[in-house]
Amino acid sequence: MKTGKMILSIILSFLVMVVAQGVACLFGNMVVLMKMPIFIGNIVTGILYIIFAYLLLWLLCKKLLKGDMSDFNIPSFKIGLKWWMVALLLPLLVTAFYILFVPGSFRQNDLDLNQRLEILSTGIFFTGLGAGIVEEMVFRGVMMRAIEKRFNKKIAILVPSLLFGFVHILGMGFDLLSCTLVVVAGTMVGVMFSLIASETGSIWNSAIVHAFWNIIIGGILWIGIEMDEYSLYSYVLDTKSFLVTGGEFGIESSLIAVIGYSLVCLFVVLWGRKKK
């Protein structure tokens, strides 16, 4: 693949993510305007986000890249059992570490049933499944394979991971130290997702790990130095250690989380070598 075509693929796939999210949110808002409950609108938004992104990426692969979706790590839906286990264990073990070894206290938001359903539907269908699947199709699907076709697998794993890290500080207004932590942690988790997709040849395995992480960390239980109004429960940390709290972004950019990402990376590499 020529360099210009590779760059165009990266730009267009990123635009697909933005456009699909915007259109899906528009439909979700229309559902709410029709006097449907907000949690129904959240579910519709998350599902349509995935559908619109998939269709647009299919067009991109067919018309510009002249290949099938499977050529870009997006084959028929199938997830290996080990990746279901990784998806569950990674966020649960990171959460357990904080609860068991880092001083803090549980807080519960005073919410009615509708508010709880709104938070759950957002966490599961939009932040979890929607963002998890779409971001994997874009970063570990089209972007990674386009770069690999132009250069090699190592560069293809690193570059989208760096982009993934930088995307998470856009418009956030963090200080320099928090931005640095987010980029480092975002790159590391990007490498983890990329290794899973690369070794298995499918974004569906990395997507389930990504989705479960988003659902459990921050969606259901927020862990940080302050209570979060957008989670069902909060575990408020007593420590102010930057490496433990993850700074302004939260524990996803903490040293504990990065160690978790690194252990999964090691597991994927060793599994890949054993398979070969």
KEDOMAR-306722 format. One record per residue (C-alpha): residue in three letters; chain; x, y negated, z. Coordinates in steps of 0.02 Angstrom, whole numbers. Example, Ala and Ser with C-alpha at 12.3 -4.5 7.8 and 13.67 -1.06 7.14 Angstrom:
% residues 2
(site "ALA", "A", (615, 225, 390));
(site "SER", "A", (684, 53, 357));
This chain:
% residues 276
(site "MET", "A", (0, 0, 0));
(site "LYS", "A", (66, -173, -46));
(site "THR", "A", (98, -301, 91));
(site "GLY", "A", (-35, -422, 29));
(site "LYS", "A", (-167, -288, 26));
(site "MET", "A", (-117, -231, 200));
(site "ILE", "A", (-132, -408, 270));
(site "LEU", "A", (-301, -431, 184));
(site "SER", "A", (-360, -266, 260));
(site "ILE", "A", (-312, -325, 434));
(site "ILE", "A", (-400, -493, 414));
(site "LEU", "A", (-558, -419, 337));
(site "SER", "A", (-572, -279, 466));
(site "PHE", "A", (-558, -408, 605));
(site "LEU", "A", (-692, -514, 521));
(site "VAL", "A", (-803, -359, 511));
(site "MET", "A", (-794, -346, 700));
(site "VAL", "A", (-841, -529, 723));
(site "VAL", "A", (-982, -527, 595));
(site "ALA", "A", (-1055, -361, 654));
(site "GLN", "A", (-1058, -423, 834));
(site "GLY", "A", (-1139, -589, 786));
(site "VAL", "A", (-1276, -509, 680));
(site "ALA", "A", (-1310, -375, 812));
(site "CYS", "A", (-1328, -509, 947));
(site "LEU", "A", (-1448, -603, 835));
(site "PHE", "A", (-1560, -450, 819));
(site "GLY", "A", (-1546, -417, 1005));
(site "ASN", "A", (-1603, -595, 1043));
(site "MET", "A", (-1749, -574, 923));
(site "VAL", "A", (-1804, -420, 1022));
(site "VAL", "A", (-1802, -523, 1183));
(site "LEU", "A", (-1899, -665, 1097));
(site "MET", "A", (-2032, -535, 1055));
(site "LYS", "A", (-2062, -523, 1243));
(site "MET", "A", (-1969, -358, 1260));
(site "PRO", "A", (-1864, -331, 1418));
(site "ILE", "A", (-1686, -398, 1410));
(site "PHE", "A", (-1613, -224, 1439));
(site "ILE", "A", (-1699, -164, 1279));
(site "GLY", "A", (-1619, -308, 1186));
(site "ASN", "A", (-1449, -257, 1257));
(site "ILE", "A", (-1473, -78, 1199));
(site "VAL", "A", (-1525, -135, 1024));
(site "THR", "A", (-1375, -252, 1015));
(site "GLY", "A", (-1250, -117, 1062));
(site "ILE", "A", (-1320, 12, 940));
(site "LEU", "A", (-1334, -111, 795));
(site "TYR", "A", (-1157, -174, 830));
(site "ILE", "A", (-1091, 1, 796));
(site "ILE", "A", (-1202, 29, 644));
(site "PHE", "A", (-1163, -137, 559));
(site "ALA", "A", (-976, -121, 591));
(site "TYR", "A", (-974, 58, 523));
(site "LEU", "A", (-1067, 9, 364));
(site "LEU", "A", (-957, -143, 332));
(site "LEU", "A", (-798, -43, 361));
(site "TRP", "A", (-864, 91, 244));
(site "LEU", "A", (-883, -42, 109));
(site "LEU", "A", (-708, -107, 146));
(site "CYS", "A", (-632, 66, 131));
(site "LYS", "A", (-727, 109, -27));
(site "LYS", "A", (-714, -53, -124));
(site "LEU", "A", (-549, -130, -72));
(site "LEU", "A", (-445, 11, -2));
(site "LYS", "A", (-512, 144, -123));
(site "GLY", "A", (-520, 280, 8));
(site "ASP", "A", (-639, 377, 117));
(site "MET", "A", (-670, 334, 299));
(site "SER", "A", (-576, 492, 348));
(site "ASP", "A", (-420, 418, 265));
(site "PHE", "A", (-427, 283, 398));
(site "ASN", "A", (-447, 394, 553));
(site "ILE", "A", (-638, 383, 545));
(site "PRO", "A", (-693, 561, 504));
(site "SER", "A", (-857, 647, 547));
(site "PHE", "A", (-904, 627, 730));
(site "LYS", "A", (-816, 753, 842));
(site "ILE", "A", (-732, 734, 1011));
(site "GLY", "A", (-615, 863, 1088));
(site "LEU", "A", (-649, 923, 1265));
(site "LYS", "A", (-480, 863, 1330));
(site "TRP", "A", (-520, 685, 1278));
(site "TRP", "A", (-686, 689, 1371));
(site "MET", "A", (-584, 739, 1524));
(site "VAL", "A", (-456, 600, 1496));
(site "ALA", "A", (-598, 476, 1471));
(site "LEU", "A", (-670, 521, 1642));
(site "LEU", "A", (-511, 546, 1741));
(site "LEU", "A", (-417, 387, 1693));
(site "PRO", "A", (-543, 259, 1759));
(site "LEU", "A", (-595, 368, 1905));
(site "LEU", "A", (-416, 395, 1965));
(site "VAL", "A", (-373, 211, 1948));
(site "THR", "A", (-531, 166, 2044));
(site "ALA", "A", (-494, 298, 2178));
(site "PHE", "A", (-318, 229, 2201));
(site "TYR", "A", (-384, 56, 2240));
(site "ILE", "A", (-520, 117, 2357));
(site "LEU", "A", (-404, 235, 2451));
(site "PHE", "A", (-242, 137, 2458));
(site "VAL", "A", (-279, -48, 2435));
(site "PRO", "A", (-371, -138, 2578));
(site "GLY", "A", (-537, -212, 2529));
(site "SER", "A", (-724, -211, 2560));
(site "PHE", "A", (-877, -158, 2459));
(site "ARG", "A", (-1005, -290, 2412));
(site "GLN", "A", (-1173, -264, 2328));
(site "ASN", "A", (-1262, -396, 2226));
(site "ASP", "A", (-1441, -433, 2279));
(site "LEU", "A", (-1527, -377, 2118));
(site "ASP", "A", (-1701, -322, 2069));
(site "LEU", "A", (-1735, -175, 1954));
(site "ASN", "A", (-1735, -278, 1794));
(site "GLN", "A", (-1569, -359, 1837));
(site "ARG", "A", (-1493, -189, 1872));
(site "LEU", "A", (-1556, -123, 1706));
(site "GLU", "A", (-1485, -276, 1617));
(site "ILE", "A", (-1312, -247, 1693));
(site "LEU", "A", (-1315, -61, 1658));
(site "SER", "A", (-1376, -81, 1479));
(site "THR", "A", (-1242, -211, 1443));
(site "GLY", "A", (-1105, -106, 1522));
(site "ILE", "A", (-1154, 56, 1437));
(site "PHE", "A", (-1218, 6, 1265));
(site "PHE", "A", (-1127, -156, 1224));
(site "THR", "A", (-966, -171, 1325));
(site "GLY", "A", (-945, 18, 1335));
(site "LEU", "A", (-1003, 107, 1178));
(site "GLY", "A", (-1018, -45, 1064));
(site "ALA", "A", (-851, -127, 1099));
(site "GLY", "A", (-762, 38, 1128));
(site "ILE", "A", (-814, 117, 962));
(site "VAL", "A", (-804, -39, 853));
(site "GLU", "A", (-634, -94, 918));
(site "GLU", "A", (-566, 81, 888));
(site "MET", "A", (-634, 85, 710));
(site "VAL", "A", (-551, -83, 676));
(site "PHE", "A", (-385, -75, 771));
(site "ARG", "A", (-349, 113, 772));
(site "GLY", "A", (-442, 147, 611));
(site "VAL", "A", (-423, 26, 466));
(site "MET", "A", (-284, -84, 537));
(site "MET", "A", (-172, 56, 598));
(site "ARG", "A", (-187, 162, 442));
(site "ALA", "A", (-163, 13, 325));
(site "ILE", "A", (-2, -32, 415));
(site "GLU", "A", (54, 150, 416));
(site "LYS", "A", (26, 162, 227));
(site "ARG", "A", (137, 8, 205));
(site "PHE", "A", (271, 45, 335));
(site "ASN", "A", (275, 193, 454));
(site "LYS", "A", (183, 269, 603));
(site "LYS", "A", (287, 182, 738));
(site "ILE", "A", (253, 8, 668));
(site "ALA", "A", (72, 58, 639));
(site "ILE", "A", (53, 101, 824));
(site "LEU", "A", (143, -54, 889));
(site "VAL", "A", (74, -196, 782));
(site "PRO", "A", (-114, -167, 808));
(site "SER", "A", (-78, -139, 993));
(site "LEU", "A", (7, -310, 1005));
(site "LEU", "A", (-139, -389, 913));
(site "PHE", "A", (-258, -301, 1031));
(site "GLY", "A", (-164, -375, 1180));
(site "PHE", "A", (-166, -552, 1111));
(site "VAL", "A", (-351, -543, 1064));
(site "HIS", "A", (-393, -523, 1249));
(site "ILE", "A", (-322, -695, 1295));
(site "LEU", "A", (-409, -793, 1158));
(site "GLY", "A", (-516, -930, 1233));
(site "MET", "A", (-489, -868, 1411));
(site "GLY", "A", (-393, -1018, 1479));
(site "PHE", "A", (-279, -911, 1587));
(site "ASP", "A", (-114, -975, 1657));
(site "LEU", "A", (50, -917, 1580));
(site "LEU", "A", (79, -775, 1705));
(site "SER", "A", (-96, -705, 1683));
(site "CYS", "A", (-80, -717, 1493));
(site "THR", "A", (84, -622, 1500));
(site "LEU", "A", (8, -485, 1607));
(site "VAL", "A", (-143, -469, 1491));
(site "VAL", "A", (-36, -458, 1334));
(site "VAL", "A", (80, -327, 1412));
(site "ALA", "A", (-63, -223, 1482));
(site "GLY", "A", (-168, -246, 1325));
(site "THR", "A", (-24, -190, 1216));
(site "MET", "A", (6, -39, 1328));
(site "VAL", "A", (-176, 16, 1326));
(site "GLY", "A", (-176, -15, 1138));
(site "VAL", "A", (-27, 102, 1120));
(site "MET", "A", (-121, 231, 1223));
(site "PHE", "A", (-275, 222, 1110));
(site "SER", "A", (-164, 221, 954));
(site "LEU", "A", (-70, 377, 1008));
(site "ILE", "A", (-233, 470, 1039));
(site "ALA", "A", (-304, 420, 870));
(site "SER", "A", (-141, 455, 779));
(site "GLU", "A", (-110, 626, 857));
(site "THR", "A", (-289, 685, 832));
(site "GLY", "A", (-322, 597, 666));
(site "SER", "A", (-485, 527, 735));
(site "ILE", "A", (-539, 366, 819));
(site "TRP", "A", (-682, 458, 903));
(site "ASN", "A", (-563, 532, 1031));
(site "SER", "A", (-487, 363, 1074));
(site "ALA", "A", (-660, 282, 1067));
(site "ILE", "A", (-731, 392, 1205));
(site "VAL", "A", (-581, 351, 1317));
(site "HIS", "A", (-603, 166, 1276));
(site "ALA", "A", (-792, 170, 1307));
(site "PHE", "A", (-784, 260, 1474));
(site "TRP", "A", (-648, 141, 1534));
(site "ASN", "A", (-757, -10, 1491));
(site "ILE", "A", (-912, 67, 1571));
(site "ILE", "A", (-832, 118, 1736));
(site "ILE", "A", (-703, -20, 1760));
(site "GLY", "A", (-801, -180, 1773));
(site "GLY", "A", (-969, -120, 1710));
(site "ILE", "A", (-1028, -21, 1860));
(site "LEU", "A", (-895, -64, 1989));
(site "TRP", "A", (-792, -223, 1985));
(site "ILE", "A", (-626, -223, 2078));
(site "GLY", "A", (-547, -391, 2107));
(site "ILE", "A", (-509, -531, 2228));
(site "GLU", "A", (-686, -602, 2213));
(site "MET", "A", (-861, -530, 2198));
(site "ASP", "A", (-926, -513, 2020));
(site "GLU", "A", (-1107, -556, 1980));
(site "TYR", "A", (-1108, -453, 1820));
(site "SER", "A", (-1073, -285, 1903));
(site "LEU", "A", (-1184, -177, 2012));
(site "TYR", "A", (-1052, -163, 2148));
(site "SER", "A", (-891, -253, 2190));
(site "TYR", "A", (-739, -195, 2287));
(site "VAL", "A", (-660, -357, 2345));
(site "LEU", "A", (-473, -339, 2373));
(site "ASP", "A", (-389, -412, 2526));
(site "THR", "A", (-219, -421, 2442));
(site "LYS", "A", (-161, -568, 2335));
(site "SER", "A", (-20, -472, 2251));
(site "PHE", "A", (-21, -519, 2068));
(site "LEU", "A", (37, -349, 2008));
(site "VAL", "A", (-99, -261, 2108));
(site "THR", "A", (-244, -378, 2068));
(site "GLY", "A", (-197, -403, 1885));
(site "GLY", "A", (-212, -591, 1898));
(site "GLU", "A", (-358, -684, 1821));
(site "PHE", "A", (-406, -542, 1703));
(site "GLY", "A", (-428, -413, 1841));
(site "ILE", "A", (-359, -241, 1875));
(site "GLU", "A", (-358, -191, 1691));
(site "SER", "A", (-197, -291, 1678));
(site "SER", "A", (-126, -232, 1844));
(site "LEU", "A", (29, -126, 1870));
(site "ILE", "A", (-83, 17, 1931));
(site "ALA", "A", (-181, 18, 1768));
(site "VAL", "A", (-23, 7, 1663));
(site "ILE", "A", (46, 159, 1754));
(site "GLY", "A", (-117, 249, 1712));
(site "TYR", "A", (-102, 202, 1528));
(site "SER", "A", (80, 260, 1528));
(site "LEU", "A", (37, 429, 1603));
(site "VAL", "A", (-95, 458, 1469));
(site "CYS", "A", (32, 407, 1336));
(site "LEU", "A", (153, 536, 1406));
(site "PHE", "A", (18, 668, 1406));
(site "VAL", "A", (-25, 632, 1223));
(site "VAL", "A", (157, 637, 1168));
(site "LEU", "A", (191, 802, 1260));
(site "TRP", "A", (29, 877, 1193));
(site "GLY", "A", (77, 823, 1017));
(site "ARG", "A", (248, 903, 1031));
(site "LYS", "A", (175, 1064, 1099));
(site "LYS", "A", (48, 1068, 957));
(site "LYS", "A", (185, 1047, 827));
